[in-house]
């Protein structure tokens, strides 16, 4: 009702909810109101934190759920999201997810301050097996779903391909870090030998 009264029957090309929905008592209701505010061909852009980030999982494994002033466990968050729950909310709002991007932060680099020395290698491997484990935020673009199954299938394929591309890019970055580390170790060894 707040969104509806604020826009007063005006319609928009784009509605942006950046780091907002997780702070609201009923994010689905607000997202539905945003959908109603879109012009034909318009879309919403959402940014939502990922509660399934590796650092949060590792904290939970140690029995910790430490609220902070900012970040993934911001003390003002009323809702927490995973990729699956983001997709479900978008769908339930009558929207079609057409683009899903990720803001990534490597394990051990968030405000959760997990000590890498306290995490057994097998536990870390299992946590990192989740393709969203280093996703800090999801950034979503969604359009009004008109019910066309062909469009929905195409959108699903695009999102899956984007996820695959993101995985490949992360893998490439990891390989580049390893090559750089190996080169640095060889350089240090040569200096020690000299």
C-alpha positions in Angstrom: 0.0 0.0 0.0 2.9 2.3 0.6 4.3 1.7 -2.8 0.9 2.0 -4.4 0.2 5.3 -2.7 3.7 6.7 -3.4 3.4 6.1 -7.2 -0.3 7.2 -7.5 -1.1 5.3 -10.7 2.2 6.4 -12.4 4.0 3.6 -14.3 7.7 3.2 -14.7 10.2 1.7 -17.1 12.4 0.4 -14.3 11.9 -0.2 -10.6 15.1 -0.7 -8.5 15.1 -2.3 -5.1 18.8 -2.3 -4.2 19.4 -4.0 -0.8 15.9 -3.2 0.3 13.6 -6.2 0.3 15.4 -8.1 3.0 14.6 -5.2 5.4 10.8 -5.4 4.8 8.2 -7.4 6.7 6.5 -8.6 3.5 9.0 -8.4 0.5 6.7 -10.4 -1.8 3.8 -8.0 -1.3 6.1 -5.0 -2.1 7.5 -6.8 -5.2 4.0 -7.4 -6.4 3.3 -3.7 -6.0 6.5 -2.9 -8.0 5.3 -5.3 -10.7 2.0 -3.4 -10.9 4.0 -0.1 -11.3 5.8 -1.3 -14.4 5.0 -0.1 -17.9 4.7 -2.7 -20.6 8.2 -3.8 -21.4 9.4 -2.5 -18.0 11.5 -4.5 -15.5 12.6 -4.6 -11.9 16.2 -4.8 -10.7 16.8 -6.3 -7.3 19.9 -6.7 -5.2 19.7 -9.2 -2.4 22.3 -10.6 0.0 23.0 -14.4 -0.1 22.6 -16.0 3.3 24.2 -19.2 1.9 27.6 -17.6 1.4 30.4 -19.9 2.6 31.4 -17.6 5.5 27.9 -17.7 7.0 27.7 -21.5 6.6 31.1 -21.9 8.3 29.9 -19.6 11.1 26.8 -21.7 11.5 28.8 -24.9 11.7 30.5 -23.4 14.7 27.2 -22.4 16.3 27.5 -18.7 15.5 25.0 -16.3 13.9 26.5 -13.0 14.8 24.5 -10.0 13.7 26.4 -7.0 12.5 25.7 -3.4 11.7 26.1 -4.2 7.9 26.6 -7.1 5.6 25.1 -10.5 5.3 23.8 -10.6 8.8 22.8 -7.0 9.1 20.8 -6.7 12.3 18.0 -4.9 10.4 17.4 -7.8 8.0 14.0 -9.3 8.5 14.4 -11.9 5.6 17.3 -13.9 4.3 17.6 -15.2 0.8 19.3 -17.9 -1.2 19.3 -18.2 -5.0 16.4 -20.5 -4.8 14.3 -18.3 -2.5 15.1 -15.3 -4.7 13.9 -17.2 -7.8 10.7 -18.3 -6.0 9.9 -14.8 -4.8 10.3 -13.3 -8.2 8.1 -16.1 -9.7 5.5 -15.6 -7.0 5.4 -11.9 -7.7 4.3 -12.6 -11.3 7.7 -11.8 -12.7 10.1 -13.7 -15.0 13.7 -13.7 -14.0 15.7 -12.9 -17.2 19.1 -12.0 -15.8 20.9 -13.2 -12.6 24.3 -11.8 -11.8 26.5 -12.4 -8.7 28.6 -10.1 -6.6 31.2 -12.5 -5.3 33.5 -12.4 -2.3 35.9 -15.3 -1.7 35.5 -17.5 1.4 37.2 -15.9 4.4 36.9 -12.3 3.0 33.6 -11.1 4.3 32.7 -9.2 7.5 32.0 -12.6 9.1 35.8 -12.9 9.8 36.0 -16.6 9.7 39.5 -17.8 10.7 40.7 -20.1 7.9 42.9 -22.0 10.3 39.8 -23.3 12.2 38.2 -24.9 9.1 39.1 -28.5 8.2 39.9 -29.0 4.5 37.1 -31.5 4.0 34.6 -29.2 5.5 35.8 -26.3 3.4 35.6 -28.5 0.3 32.0 -29.5 1.0 30.9 -25.9 1.7 32.6 -24.7 -1.5 30.9 -27.4 -3.6 27.8 -25.2 -3.6 28.1 -23.0 -6.8 26.7 -20.0 -4.8 29.1 -20.4 -1.9 31.1 -17.3 -2.8 28.1 -15.2 -4.0 27.7 -12.3 -1.6 24.8 -10.7 -3.4 22.4 -11.6 -6.2 21.5 -8.9 -8.7 18.4 -9.8 -10.6 16.5 -8.3 -13.5 13.0 -9.5 -14.0 10.1 -8.6 -16.4 6.4 -9.0 -16.1 5.6 -12.7 -16.8 3.0 -12.8 -19.5 2.6 -16.6 -19.3 4.4 -17.5 -22.5 6.2 -20.8 -21.8 8.7 -20.2 -24.7 9.9 -17.0 -23.1 10.1 -18.7 -19.7 12.2 -21.5 -21.2 14.5 -19.1 -23.0 14.9 -17.0 -19.8 15.8 -20.1 -17.8 18.4 -21.1 -20.4 20.0 -17.6 -20.3 20.2 -17.6 -16.5 21.7 -21.1 -16.6 24.3 -20.1 -19.2 25.1 -17.0 -17.1 25.7 -19.2 -14.0 27.9 -21.5 -16.1 29.9 -18.5 -17.3 30.3 -17.2 -13.8 31.5 -20.6 -12.6 34.1 -20.7 -15.4 35.3 -17.2 -14.7 35.7 -18.1 -11.0 37.6 -21.2 -12.0 39.8 -19.2 -14.4 40.5 -16.6 -11.6 41.5 -19.4 -9.2 43.8 -20.9 -11.8 45.4 -17.5 -12.4 46.0 -17.1 -8.7 47.6 -20.5 -8.5 49.9 -19.7 -11.4 50.8 -16.4 -9.9 51.5 -18.1 -6.5 53.6 -20.8 -8.2 55.6 -18.1 -10.0 56.1 -16.2 -6.8 57.3 -19.4 -5.0 59.8 -20.2 -7.8 61.1 -16.6 -7.7 61.6 -16.8 -3.9 63.3 -20.2 -4.3 65.7 -18.8 -6.9 66.5 -15.9 -4.6 67.3 -18.3 -1.8 69.5 -20.4 -4.0 71.5 -17.4 -5.1 
